[in-house]
Each structure stands twice: as structure tokens, then as C-alpha cells.
Amino acid sequence: MTSVADPRIRLIGQRSWPGLDVYVTTAGSGRFEHSPGREHRLMVHMGAPAKVTCRHGRISESHIQRRGDIHLIPAGADATFDDLDPTAMVGVWMGPELMGRAGRGMYGRERRGLAAPVLQRRDRRALDLVLILESEVRASDLPAVARRKFPVEADASTAISDAPSRPRQDFSV
């Protein structure tokens, strides 16, 4: 799997729950290889339209990714993405135990695993869930985001004086 330590990938935030890891990232163009892993990997494109070629085994698809396009790489599968443009995405890594519990909860039994990746799909319910997870990641990383946006070395008095002035509102009753 391409590591978030790859210099082309900028980790915006990350949050983990039992059986679930969520990453919010941006990346420059290039080849990103995802070797077979233990987790199911759901990747949702969140940025501007971007040209990409996706490969899995003998399947190869070239297309323009748009906000909300979903790629699902099941546990044990590999995939390669050749991004011709910079991208932004939310990655949701789901452990097999979580997927098994979900299958038992939804169907009364574990569902048979996916045999191959699902590339460039759209599902409004899945996107809504990913947007909620992205919000959780961004909310949990507010102090780090604030540090990047407003470095500690900056002189606080100039940062405040450079801000546009707005009239104060009085909400007292």
C-alpha cells in the first residue's frame, strides 16, 4: 500500500475507532500502488475533477474522478492508481471484523467477501457517511490545523491587526 509517509501525500488528519481508520489526504500526481492488505479500503475523491487510471489485475479504467466518486478495494486485493492531476480524498480502512459484524447485523449472517475492487461508483448514502467521518477527523484535529494555519512563531499582534475588522454584534437580551 502507498504509505501516508509518501512525500507526495499530505495527511490532513486521521482518526481511528475499533476496526476503522479514517484518513483525510491530498496528493500530487503520480502512481499510487495499494498492495493486498488485511483491511477493506474505501476511498472517496473529494477534490476538483482529476484524470486517473485505475488498475486491478486485467481491469484498467481511465476516467475523470469527480467529488464523491468511490473506489472500494477489498481485503486481499491490490490496485494501482495513476493520478495525472492532484487529488484530495477521504480513505476509510475497515477491518474484516467490522465488516463481518456489519454483515451479520444487516443480513443475519456474514456476507461473502468482494472478489474484486469496485471502481468509480457513486452512492449518496456512502458519501453522506464519509462526509460525517471526514467531519469527525477534521474536528478531532482542530488544534493541529490551527497550528498549521496560525504558526506559533507568528506575532499575534500583527496577525490580529491584519484581520478585516467587523462590527461586533451584541447578542445580550
Steps between C-alpha positions, in 0.01 A plus 500: 500500500617851433588640838375832629872560562541528119627859443233558232226437755405763756313363799240758603365292788445146625270339753457141614220301658502123565521337156488833315767751397413820312757712316445839336776564245607697198754372250695617200488316171676166459461125541355369824516126557282325754635154574268233638406587855303358789250788492227597257590845364232747398640808331281797412624778274427837662688747282477666162450278194818299436613265223584153630563147377409217739639147461415174667620178340385510138252782562611851408277807496590857408259772601454839659448468875237733638413590857320203653646229272559188706764229460475189717798268523409184693735335746759290320470692170753735344445811289707764326389857439680723252385850588574755231374787716522582870229338711329528836338201663357345810622145556306265726688184595264237645618188679345164405348466849305825455377391157399160643304663782331732250406206278357306792307806615359575155442150365499270803822341373837601365491583134746346256793739444546712190706326233627810319527873555205721418623804308339840445159441650264754650280437801337790682460311830866393501608856416287639784666258743848591374419871538404436864825308556698780331336752734600288800861487379516872438333580835738274692801661331403864555801586720744364238315677219506824695876462558560452127276792408622730776861407582614562856796704372270765353459821694145485633460880496567522123282199427209666676559844345512348149156344545211692344306691761134418547249676720435308819154364549331527835294190572400603852132520579 
